[in-house]
Structure formats: C-alpha cells, structure tokens
Amino acid sequence: MRVLLAESACRHGYGAGDYLAVIRNPHVRIRSRRGLRGVYELLGRNDGGDYLHVVIRIGWIGEEKVTIVFHVLRMSDAARRYYLKRVRR
C-alpha cells in the first residue's frame, strides 16, 4: 500500500516519518466521527514520545490501494486520555 501526504499533513511540524512511527507503535484506530467512509483517526505515539492524532483516508487509485494522510498533529488532553485507556487493555 502506498502512502501519500496531503499538503495539510505537515502543517503542524510532523511528517511522514511520524505517521509511520504511529503505525509501528501501539495505536488506536477510530472510524471517522463525522461518518465519512474510508476516513480514520489514529491515536498513537511517535518515536520521540509525542502523542499524535493522525487523520487518514484509505482508498484506491486505479487498482492500487493508497493511504492519504491529511493531518498529523499533537493530541488533545481528552484524546490522550482516550488513547491511554484503550492501549492499556
């Protein structure tokens, strides 16, 4: 699966390496709270220990499955509490 970064993804000082670190480390995947199909929110940590909130869309370009990363930003306090509850299970 190919990973594409939208222009808005790096707006908060994080990049593709941070997204990949979230995927490698324990993370929580939540379907879009807005009801969008193929859109997910990932809560996790990068290798530097920052708690990150990542918004992605999984779709197809031709016959190739791709992940488009829209946002990589620091988690809010509420999201961090949610993440810590789910990961410790």
Secondary structure as GFF3:
##gff-version 3
##sequence-region A 1 89
A	DSSP	beta_strand	2	5	.	.	.	ID=ss1
A	DSSP	three_ten_helix	7	10	.	.	.	ID=ss2
A	DSSP	alpha_helix	16	24	.	.	.	ID=ss3
A	DSSP	beta_strand	28	31	.	.	.	ID=ss4
A	DSSP	beta_strand	39	45	.	.	.	ID=ss5
A	DSSP	beta_strand	51	61	.	.	.	ID=ss6
A	DSSP	beta_strand	64	74	.	.	.	ID=ss7
A	DSSP	alpha_helix	77	87	.	.	.	ID=ss8
###
